[in-house]
Amino acid sequence: MLCIKVPLKQAEKIKKELIRNGLLDKEHMIARDSQFIYFPIKKKFPTEHKIVFKMVGKRKLQSDLKKVLESKLKPEELELLKRSMDVIGSIAIIEIPTLLEKKEKLIAEEVLKNNRNIKTVLKKGRHEGVFRTQKLEYLAGEKTKEAVCKENNVVIKLDVEKVYFSQRLSHERGRIASLVKKPEEVIVMFSGCGPYTCAIAKNTPAKYVTGVEINPEGHRYELQNILLNKLSSKAKACLGDVKDIMPKLEKKYDRIIMPLPKSAADYLDVALKYANKNAIIHFYDFQKEGDFEKSIEKIKKACKTAKRKCKILGIVKCGQSSPREFRICVDFEVI
Ligand SMILES: C[S@@+](CC[C@H](N)C(=O)[O-])C[C@H]1O[C@@H](n2cnc3c(N)ncnc32)[C@H](O)[C@@H]1O
């Protein structure tokens, strides 16, 4: 996120100026350290202060569904309700338990009423198939499934039903982008509508970023998002299975991102084949707490088969897929 870095003493004055000029990004949190405060801003502008790229969290919307519906549902109905909802741009995706289906329209209308920024409410489905997409039923507001959202200093447009995307992972994408410090060749396997491709091309000194996506709709949006963010000179999108596309690209990479936690292990052989010496691979997996070693085993096994050595750099928890299961990212170097 673009932030203006201001000494603590000047914080109040600058904040007022930002609000007066409509420059403060109110959808993101303000960060601080011992000397400076970082105000998220909507765009660059001339100033005596430094403008920096900093990872800041999104401000919470009235996303606590139980709070929003306290006065509208009976206590036993409230019990059934899931607390959180997914928000992508101005679309909210809510989970409706079977026993509350009769009240789904009322629940959706309340979400609209309580969140100025939400224009459409859809009912959550299950992520399925190779494309990891979900069927989303319309509940309230504007009849659209196309969303535009901002994250990591880029604009991302997509159809939330036709393409997999989770804004909850924006912080993780920002983390990966923040690791790119040199003119690297980067490939994003399983790139979806391009949130990693665009964040890395826009915010880092990467030499070139290639996204590969098998879902034609995801690919269509990735192409659009590269154009929307004016990144065509530094990024491209390829349509197809990574196993077919990577050999055709005839390149090797310094950084390989594998955001397909359900089955990324099946593609480690391809990733290792096209990894330069000292390349960094970001391998996503689902794993229970205490079982993270199992992901490392998958990597070691694939490296052994590929006759490559690896050094594990770290493991990051970047989401929760069920009460006891996490989405993790293992960062490792190929030696
Ligand atoms: C979990 S989604 C992640 C999408 C994107 N990276 C993001 O963060 O929003 C995984 C994506 O991988 C794509 N995919 C699955 N198998 C693939 C394959 N063999 N080759 C290329 N893409 C694939 C799916 O269509 C889906 O869009």
The ligand as an SDF file (V2000), in Angstrom:
LIG
                    3D

 27 29  0  0  0  0  0  0  0  0999 V2000
   -6.0250  -21.2460   -5.4450 C   0  0  0  0  0  0  0  0  0  0  0  0
   -6.1610  -20.4730   -7.0310 S   0  0  0  0  0  0  0  0  0  0  0  0
   -4.9840  -19.1240   -6.8660 C   0  0  0  0  0  0  0  0  0  0  0  0
   -5.1900  -18.0450   -7.8930 C   0  0  0  0  0  0  0  0  0  0  0  0
   -4.3040  -16.8010   -7.7150 C   0  0  0  0  0  0  0  0  0  0  0  0
   -2.9130  -17.1240   -7.6570 N   0  0  0  0  0  0  0  0  0  0  0  0
   -4.7220  -15.9960   -6.5090 C   0  0  0  0  0  0  0  0  0  0  0  0
   -3.9320  -15.8780   -5.5570 O   0  0  0  0  0  0  0  0  0  0  0  0
   -5.8290  -15.4370   -6.5020 O   0  0  0  0  0  0  0  0  0  0  0  0
   -5.3220  -21.6260   -8.0630 C   0  0  0  0  0  0  0  0  0  0  0  0
   -5.4370  -21.3320   -9.5510 C   0  0  0  0  0  0  0  0  0  0  0  0
   -4.6550  -22.3170  -10.2520 O   0  0  0  0  0  0  0  0  0  0  0  0
   -5.3090  -22.6340  -11.4790 C   0  0  0  0  0  0  0  0  0  0  0  0
   -4.7830  -23.9330  -11.8960 N   0  0  0  0  0  0  0  0  0  0  0  0
   -5.0850  -25.1650  -11.4020 C   0  0  0  0  0  0  0  0  0  0  0  0
   -4.3500  -26.1160  -12.0110 N   0  0  0  0  0  0  0  0  0  0  0  0
   -3.5490  -25.4810  -12.9210 C   0  0  0  0  0  0  0  0  0  0  0  0
   -2.5570  -25.9260  -13.8400 C   0  0  0  0  0  0  0  0  0  0  0  0
   -2.2640  -27.2120  -13.9500 N   0  0  0  0  0  0  0  0  0  0  0  0
   -1.9170  -25.0110  -14.5900 N   0  0  0  0  0  0  0  0  0  0  0  0
   -2.2240  -23.6830  -14.4740 C   0  0  0  0  0  0  0  0  0  0  0  0
   -3.1560  -23.2100  -13.6360 N   0  0  0  0  0  0  0  0  0  0  0  0
   -3.8130  -24.0840  -12.8490 C   0  0  0  0  0  0  0  0  0  0  0  0
   -6.7990  -22.5990  -11.1270 C   0  0  0  0  0  0  0  0  0  0  0  0
   -7.5980  -22.3980  -12.2430 O   0  0  0  0  0  0  0  0  0  0  0  0
   -6.8380  -21.4160  -10.1280 C   0  0  0  0  0  0  0  0  0  0  0  0
   -7.1210  -20.2100  -10.7760 O   0  0  0  0  0  0  0  0  0  0  0  0
  1  2  1  0
  2  3  1  0
  2 10  1  0
  3  4  1  0
  4  5  1  0
  5  6  1  0
  5  7  1  0
  7  8  2  0
  7  9  1  0
 10 11  1  0
 11 12  1  0
 11 26  1  0
 12 13  1  0
 13 14  1  0
 13 24  1  0
 14 15  1  0
 14 23  1  0
 15 16  2  0
 16 17  1  0
 17 18  1  0
 17 23  2  0
 18 19  1  0
 18 20  2  0
 20 21  1  0
 21 22  2  0
 22 23  1  0
 24 25  1  0
 24 26  1  0
 26 27  1  0
M  CHG  2   2   1   9  -1
M  END
$$$$
